[in-house]
Amino acid sequence: MYIYAIDSTNGSEITDVSGPIQVLTSTVMSNEDLAGTSTTKQFNIPAGYGYVQVTFRNTGSKQFTFTINQGSAAGAMQMSGTVPADGEEYEFSNDEAWSTGEFYISTSSAQGMSGTLDVHLGTLNF
């Protein structure tokens, strides 16, 4: 179990009070638009980081799926999920640190997407 904290400029969120703390200190994408039936966004994890939190808000009429792949859009999949079409925010994060390098978030939907994506990077503190 983790405590998720965002730096004071973005507010804080606590999901559990036991275990190590993921401190999200770097925003690499904020309110990135999702449109069309598929899109791919790239981000880098620099040295000293390894934890990723992605937040989706689907304002379209159909659910969409996402994958996060390492190295290329077709590289090793690190995370995947489905985001319902209900206008709510959905957060996904990794429990174990990822290595540094390039990562690609690919989204797809049966119909045109409408929504946003945020990506935060962090470290793990005990």
Secondary structure, DSSP 8 states (H G I E B T S, - for coil): --EEEE-TTT----S-SSS-EEEEEEEEEEEEEEEEEEEEEEEEE-TT--EEEEEEEE-SSS-EEEEEEESSTTSEEEEEEEE-SSS-EEEEE-SS---SEEEEEEEEEEEEEEEEEEEEEEEEE-
